């Protein structure tokens, strides 16, 4: 009996169906992307403070948050940020933090 033949055929068929399933799910996700929006209320990073460390090309900034550096973009594109400024996380676009400037009237209130 050629049991190995049947197992090989079954593995091939299972692989083909898996690939087709992945392709169908990815197409469905792309068409229904707006339904998978990020819920801000569940985001532990929302409204947290970051510190601006340097500017990057493409209107991006390098900020320090949770002990590491992240790429961020100001919600106000023309905001004249400076190194050491504080900002607040308002959302995310993939791995890029969307931040807004904080204007502290009293420098002693700045937590950084």
Long-range contacts (C-beta under 8 A, 24 or more apart in sequence): 38-91, 38-92, 40-91, 43-91, 43-92, 45-89, 45-92, 45-97, 46-89, 46-90, 46-91, 47-88, 47-89, 47-90, 48-88, 48-89, 49-86, 49-87, 49-88, 49-89, 49-102, 49-111, 49-112, 50-86, 50-87, 50-88, 50-89, 50-97, 50-99, 51-84, 51-85, 51-86, 51-87, 51-112, 52-81, 52-82, 52-83, 52-84, 52-85, 52-86, 52-87, 53-83, 54-83, 55-81, 60-96, 61-99, 63-87, 63-97, 63-99, 65-89, 65-97, 70-95, 70-96, 70-97, 71-95, 71-96, 71-97, 72-96, 72-97, 72-98, 72-99, 73-97, 73-98, 73-99, 74-99, 74-100, 74-101, 75-99, 75-100, 76-100, 76-101, 84-112, 86-110, 86-111, 86-112
